Amino acid sequence: MAPECAAEVERVSRPNAQALAGKPLIVLSQPFSPAELQAQLLSMSSNNKQIVAENSGHYIMIDRPDIVITAMRDVVEAARNHTNVNK
């Protein structure tokens, strides 16, 4: 994990715990991502889900576009229907 990524997660998540309230949030991560950073991102919404992109590196959108597309569709559906992303 690049130090810049860790710094960005820290900058965004710490002062903004629950900043998204119940808005749908799906965090995509690579198998070797630090759990602490993922937990910080997930803490931004009570309506969250983490997906670990197996067989992927840092660029999940290139290595596993199928997961990215599915996650985007799930967030849009949950937002439109006011439902939980953990269906």
C-alpha positions in Angstrom: 0.0 0.0 0.0 1.5 3.3 -1.0 2.0 5.8 1.8 -0.1 8.3 -0.1 -3.1 6.0 0.0 -2.8 5.5 3.7 -2.5 9.2 4.3 -5.6 9.9 2.1 -7.7 7.3 4.0 -6.6 8.9 7.3 -7.4 12.4 6.0 -10.8 11.5 4.8 -12.1 9.1 7.4 -10.9 10.3 10.8 -12.7 13.6 11.1 -15.7 12.3 9.1 -16.7 9.2 11.0 -20.3 8.4 9.9 -20.1 11.3 7.4 -22.2 9.3 5.0 -24.7 8.3 7.7 -26.8 5.5 6.2 -25.9 6.2 2.6 -24.7 3.0 0.7 -21.0 2.5 0.7 -19.0 -0.4 -0.7 -15.3 -0.5 -0.1 -13.3 -2.6 -2.6 -10.0 -3.8 -1.4 -7.2 -6.1 -2.6 -6.5 -9.2 -0.5 -3.4 -7.7 1.2 -4.9 -4.3 2.1 -4.4 -3.3 5.7 -7.6 -4.1 7.7 -7.2 -0.9 9.7 -7.5 1.3 6.7 -10.5 -0.6 5.3 -12.2 -0.3 8.7 -11.6 3.4 8.7 -13.3 3.8 5.3 -16.2 1.5 6.3 -16.8 3.6 9.4 -18.0 6.5 7.2 -21.4 4.8 6.7 -23.6 2.5 8.7 -24.8 1.1 5.4 -21.6 -0.5 4.3 -20.1 -3.6 2.8 -16.5 -4.6 2.0 -15.6 -6.7 -1.0 -12.2 -8.2 -1.3 -11.1 -8.4 -4.9 -9.3 -11.7 -5.2 -6.7 -11.9 -7.9 -6.3 -8.2 -8.0 -3.6 -5.6 -7.2 -4.0 -2.0 -6.3 -5.8 -1.2 -9.6 -9.0 -3.2 -9.0 -10.8 -1.4 -11.8 -8.2 -2.8 -14.3 -7.7 -6.3 -12.7 -11.3 -7.0 -11.8 -13.7 -4.6 -13.6 -16.5 -7.1 -13.0 -16.3 -6.5 -9.3 -16.3 -2.7 -9.8 -19.3 -2.7 -12.1 -21.3 -5.0 -9.7 -20.4 -2.8 -6.7 -21.5 0.4 -8.6 -24.8 -1.2 -9.6 -25.4 -2.4 -6.0 -24.7 1.1 -4.6 -27.1 2.7 -7.1 -29.8 0.2 -6.4 -29.5 0.6 -2.7 -29.6 4.4 -3.0 -32.6 4.3 -5.3 -34.5 1.8 -3.1 -33.3 3.1 0.3 -32.1 -0.4 1.1 -29.0 -1.9 2.7 -26.0 -2.9 0.5 -25.7 -6.1 2.6 -28.7 -7.6 1.1 
